[in-house]
């Protein structure tokens, strides 16, 4: 007999594998809310708030941050 809980646990197992593969590809990560984003040609300016980041294996939290990105 096949139950619904089997389907749920099977899909959880697959998503954990996908997350592990994705995590290996990410070296630096910033998660935050944005207050403002502006763009001028290839230059983007961002004002971020209430965030956390993992840079070179170190975790940081911040209440406000600004950044410029060039694409």
Secondary structure, DSSP 8 states (H G I E B T S, - for coil): ---HHHHHHHHHHHHHHHHHHHHHH-S-EEEEEEEEEEEETTEEEEEEEEEEEEETTEEEEEEEEEEEEE-
